[in-house]
Amino acid sequence: MFWAAARTWAPLFTIVGVTLVVANFGRGMGAHIGAADCCYGMGRSNALPSSFFGAIDPKHQVPRNNVIFVGALALFVRSFLPTGGESSF
């Protein structure tokens, strides 16, 4: 598809690329918030420590601790993954 887009209509290649970046960014944000909500639910049911995981930010009404925790965990795990340029063959 990318080869055909680049050969037939050059702006389409850019449009498809930007669309894929935006879609993946949105998908990542959805997964991040979903994991934070899961941690919040487990904190409210005392499966995880409720003092940290069951707390809601009074100003924005979001589980702030869980959002920060999941983001820090994702950043920590990502630091151990190889970059895209390396080959596994």
N, C-alpha and C positions, 0 to 999 in steps of 0.2 A: 504494500500500500504506500509506504513512504517513497519507494523508488518511482512509482507511477505519479505520485503527487509532485515530486521534485521535477519530473520530466515534463509533465503536462501543464501544470500551473504552479509556478514558484511560490506565490503567496499562500497557496493552500498548504504547502509544507510547513510554513510558519504558523498558520492558524491551527493546524492539527497538533503541532508541537506545544504551543501555548495551551491549548485545550487539555492535552494530556498532563501538563504540569499542574494546571489549576485543579483538575479532577483528582490527581494523586495527592495534592495538598489537602483538599477537602476530605478525601478518604482517610488520610492520616489524622486529621483533626477529629473526625468522627470516631475513629478507633481510640484515640487518646481520651476523649470525653466518655466513651462507653466503658473503658477500663476504669476511669475515675468513678463513674457511677456504680460500677460493680463493687469497687472497694468501699464506697459509701454504704451500699446496701449490706455488705458483709459487716461493716462497722456498726450499723444500726441494729443488726441481729446478734451482735457480740461474737461473731466468728473471728473478727479482728478487733484489736483494742478500740473501743468506741470513743475514748477520749481524743484520739487522733483521727481515726478514719470515719467516725460518725459525726464529726463537727461540720457545721455549715457557716460560711462567712455571712455575718449579719447584714453587711452592706449590699452584696451582690447576689446573695442567696444561692451560692454554688459551693460544692465541697472543695474549697481552696486547697486544703492540705493534700487531698487525694490527687488533684490536678498537678500540683508541684511534685508530689511523690512519683507519680507515673511518668512525668516528664523527665525527672532526674534519673529514674530507672532506665528509661529508653535511651537517654544520653549516655549513661554508663555502659549499657550493653552495646550500643552502637560503636563505642570507642574500641571494642574488641573485634569488630567485624572487618573483613578486608574491604578495601576500596574497590570501585568498579573496574579499575584498570588492570587488576591482577587476574591472571588466568589460573584456573584450578586443574589444568591439564598437564 
